[in-house]
Amino acid sequence: MFKKSSIKKICLASFCLLILFILYLFPKNSHKSKSIVPETSYTVTNVKDTVYLLDKNSYVSRVNVAVKGETVETKAKEIISFLTIGSNNSSLIPNGFKPIIPAGTKVISCSLDDGNFKVDFSKELLNIGQEEEIKLIESLVYSLTSIKDIKSITILVEGKILNKLPHSEEFLDNPLDRSYGINKSYDLNKIKGATKTTLYYLSKYDGYYYYVPVTKVSNDSKEKIEVIIKELSSNPIYETNLMSYLNSETTLQKYEILDNSMSIDFNNAIMQDVTKNDILEEVTYAINLSIKDNYDVDTVSYTVDTKQIATFDLKSLE
């Protein structure tokens, strides 16, 4: 009888110790799911500074990085380092993207004068392949003009202004600004009357989303905001690997362009949830980036059937 009682007590004690051990291994909060989005995600929620790098589809793409420089010159040099193959910063580029400036290229000097940034490169800059020389200019123009106070750039090589590309011998206007275009798509039926409108699409790599600007060169005489909404809401979308979340039923009903602001009114197809007066962030971000590249305005107001929905400060997109 005594032995049976002792055995029961030992079993009970062992069972309690097992329970305590299990609770130690699996604490109370173990059932909570962890975020699958890493802190280094290059989605729009972690915007720091912006560079334009080649993605896996060879698009010059908008990528967020952390730049430590304080002055325009130091920021520009650091950004150029991100763009240069084999540089110290090239190892910090997110997976799926790559720099484009030829290895060994150095910045001889740089300066900012009334919004124009002059940068003198070493001769290694010209060691660019024919297929990438235009993308090199696009990457430099868009990356450097992402810095506040830089409106245009002048590229020099060993003290001489780069007036034409080394392979195609295409002439370059100086200074260069974003009107040069990026990832250009041509839809022309005549040479005269060509217009450029830059649109921002979403793309995806390894579960992450980023923005790809595409400059549509066409004979479309419509106001650029009309072209932006028409193209972003097109179905099917522009390319299979470029996305737009703007509903194909969305209609731009009216718009007003003032000195420093724009107001755009849509039908309710633009809404993510009509009951909450909510528009997808991916939709407003793509539209806002497109407006910023095509208009000199600081704010954009969204209305749906004339009802105010949201107002955005485009300067925050720097």
NORCOR-V861794 format. One record per residue. PHI is phi in radians with two decimals (999 if undefined). PSI is psi in whole degrees, 0 to 359 (NA if undefined). OMEGA is omega in degrees with one decimal (* if undefined). Layout:
PHI,PSI,OMEGA
PHI,PSI,OMEGA
This chain:
999,315,180.0
-1.11,319,-179.7
-1.10,318,179.3
-1.09,318,179.0
-1.11,320,179.8
-1.15,318,179.7
-1.09,319,178.9
-1.08,317,-180.0
-1.13,319,179.7
-1.13,317,178.6
-1.09,317,-179.8
-1.13,317,179.2
-1.11,319,179.1
-1.11,319,178.9
-1.09,317,178.8
-1.11,319,177.7
-1.11,323,177.9
-1.12,318,178.8
-1.09,315,179.6
-1.09,322,179.3
-1.13,319,178.8
-1.13,317,179.4
-1.12,327,177.5
-1.17,319,-179.5
-1.26,327,-177.2
-2.16,87,-179.0
-1.12,169,-174.2
-0.99,324,-175.9
-1.55,11,-176.6
-1.17,340,-178.3
-1.40,349,-178.8
-1.29,134,-179.2
-1.36,147,178.5
-1.68,150,178.9
-1.11,135,178.6
-1.57,0,179.8
-1.68,113,-178.5
-1.18,158,-178.4
-1.12,336,-178.4
-1.58,14,-179.8
-0.97,139,178.7
-1.77,39,171.8
-1.44,173,-173.7
-1.18,345,-178.0
-1.32,346,-178.3
-2.05,37,-176.9
-1.11,129,173.8
-2.13,278,174.0
-2.23,165,-171.4
-2.14,134,169.7
-2.26,162,-180.0
-2.06,111,-174.1
-2.10,165,177.1
-1.37,131,174.6
-1.63,186,-174.8
-1.17,343,177.7
-1.74,12,-180.0
1.15,23,170.1
-1.48,141,171.7
-1.36,113,-166.0
-2.10,152,-178.4
-1.44,118,-176.2
-2.24,138,179.9
-1.58,132,177.2
-2.40,168,177.5
-1.78,118,179.1
-1.91,129,-174.3
-1.59,341,-175.3
-0.99,148,-178.7
-1.77,320,-179.0
-1.61,166,178.6
-1.03,316,-176.8
-1.12,315,-178.5
-1.21,323,176.2
-1.11,315,-178.4
-1.07,316,179.6
-1.10,322,-179.8
-1.19,319,177.7
-1.11,318,178.0
-1.07,326,176.6
-1.11,321,176.0
-1.09,329,-176.9
-1.48,351,-172.2
-1.74,129,179.8
-1.09,130,176.1
1.38,7,179.6
-1.37,173,179.3
-1.08,323,-177.6
-1.45,345,-177.9
-1.10,335,178.7
-1.29,347,-179.3
-1.63,0,-178.9
-1.25,135,178.8
-1.05,152,177.4
-1.01,141,179.0
1.73,355,-179.0
-2.25,158,179.7
-2.56,152,177.7
-1.32,170,-174.1
-2.25,337,179.8
-1.20,132,-176.6
-0.97,145,179.1
-1.01,143,178.4
1.54,353,179.6
-1.21,132,-179.8
-2.06,154,171.8
-1.62,114,-179.5
-1.33,315,178.4
-2.80,162,175.6
-2.75,153,-179.5
-2.81,154,178.7
-1.96,129,179.7
-2.40,107,176.2
0.94,47,175.8
1.54,347,178.9
-1.73,126,-178.5
-1.79,116,178.0
-1.69,128,179.3
-2.31,125,-177.7
-1.82,118,-178.1
-1.77,159,171.1
-1.30,166,-173.2
-1.11,344,179.7
-1.10,340,178.4
-1.00,329,-176.3
-1.41,358,177.7
-1.46,46,-176.6
-1.83,143,178.6
-1.26,158,-177.1
-1.08,323,-177.0
-1.28,344,-175.2
-1.99,359,-174.4
-1.15,323,177.8
-1.21,319,178.5
-1.11,328,176.2
-1.06,313,179.9
-1.13,317,179.5
-1.06,316,-179.8
-1.10,316,179.4
-1.14,313,-177.6
-1.07,309,-175.5
-1.24,323,179.4
-1.18,313,-176.3
-1.27,326,178.2
-1.36,358,171.3
-1.33,344,177.2
-1.38,132,177.9
-0.99,139,178.9
1.51,345,175.6
-1.65,115,-179.8
-1.79,334,-179.1
-2.69,167,178.8
-2.34,153,171.0
-2.13,123,-177.2
-1.73,128,175.3
-2.10,152,174.8
-2.23,115,-178.2
0.93,42,175.0
1.54,354,-179.2
-1.92,134,179.4
-1.09,134,178.3
-1.40,100,-176.5
-1.59,343,178.8
-2.66,156,-179.1
-1.27,147,-172.4
-1.16,330,-176.0
-1.76,302,-178.3
-1.31,342,-175.9
1.04,26,173.6
-1.14,131,-179.7
-1.28,143,179.9
-1.96,130,173.1
-1.26,142,176.2
-2.25,132,-0.2
-1.30,165,179.5
-1.78,136,173.3
-2.32,191,-173.7
-1.22,351,174.9
-1.19,348,175.1
-1.07,329,179.1
1.61,171,-177.0
-2.72,139,-177.6
0.80,52,-169.3
-1.09,138,175.3
-2.15,126,-173.6
-1.81,131,175.8
-2.44,70,-172.9
-1.96,141,171.0
-1.99,356,174.6
-2.76,154,-176.7
-1.29,318,-178.5
-1.30,151,175.8
1.36,21,179.3
-1.31,139,176.7
-2.18,155,178.6
-2.08,131,175.8
-2.32,123,-178.2
-1.69,128,-178.1
-2.07,148,178.6
-1.94,123,177.7
-1.92,161,173.0
-1.59,146,170.3
-2.39,170,-172.4
-2.39,138,172.8
-2.44,122,174.7
0.91,41,177.2
1.53,358,-179.0
-1.94,148,-179.4
-1.92,144,176.8
-2.59,170,-174.3
-1.87,140,179.9
-2.13,117,176.5
-1.43,139,176.9
-2.27,123,177.8
-1.62,114,179.0
-1.53,118,178.4
-1.80,116,-174.8
-2.62,181,175.1
-1.76,17,-179.4
-1.18,122,-177.4
-1.64,2,-179.8
-1.15,159,172.5
-1.03,143,-173.0
-1.06,326,178.5
-1.11,328,176.2
-1.18,319,178.3
-1.14,318,-179.7
-1.01,308,-177.4
-1.18,320,179.1
-1.06,314,-176.7
-1.25,318,-178.5
-1.21,337,179.7
-1.73,3,-178.7
-1.12,145,178.4
-2.42,114,9.1
-1.30,163,-175.8
-1.29,171,-169.7
-0.95,310,179.1
-2.42,153,-177.8
-1.11,332,-179.8
-1.75,7,173.0
-2.05,135,-172.5
-2.11,153,169.9
-2.42,132,-179.5
-1.62,7,-179.8
-1.32,121,-178.9
-0.94,134,-177.9
-1.15,345,178.3
-1.56,359,-178.4
-1.17,134,178.7
-2.17,130,172.6
-1.43,107,-172.6
-1.42,321,176.1
-2.87,165,179.2
-2.66,157,177.6
-2.41,127,-179.6
-1.97,116,180.0
-1.88,190,-176.4
-1.05,311,-175.4
-2.15,9,-176.3
-2.57,164,176.6
-2.40,143,176.0
-2.12,129,-178.8
-2.23,131,-176.3
-2.03,131,-177.0
-2.12,166,166.4
-1.39,173,-172.6
-1.30,1,176.5
-1.17,342,179.5
-1.32,344,-173.2
-1.33,140,171.5
-1.29,318,179.1
-2.51,109,-176.0
-1.04,324,-176.9
-1.23,338,-178.1
-1.86,2,-177.2
0.89,50,-172.1
-2.10,136,175.5
-2.05,137,179.7
-0.95,138,177.5
-1.06,322,179.7
-1.09,331,178.9
-1.31,309,-178.4
-1.15,324,-178.8
-1.16,317,179.2
-1.12,317,179.3
-1.15,315,-177.8
-1.11,317,176.9
-1.08,320,179.4
-1.14,317,178.2
-1.10,316,-178.4
-1.03,324,-179.1
-1.36,343,-174.9
-1.97,345,-177.1
-2.34,149,176.9
-1.69,70,178.6
-2.22,155,-177.6
-1.73,331,-177.0
-2.33,152,175.9
-2.29,128,177.8
-1.89,133,178.5
-1.82,131,171.5
-2.25,152,176.1
-2.18,116,-174.7
0.92,44,178.3
1.25,0,178.4
-1.56,127,-178.1
-1.10,129,180.0
-1.97,311,-177.0
-2.84,156,174.7
-2.27,136,-176.0
-2.13,141,175.3
-1.63,111,-176.5
-1.24,339,179.4
-1.14,338,178.2
-1.27,351,-179.9
-1.52,3,-179.0
-1.01,NA,*
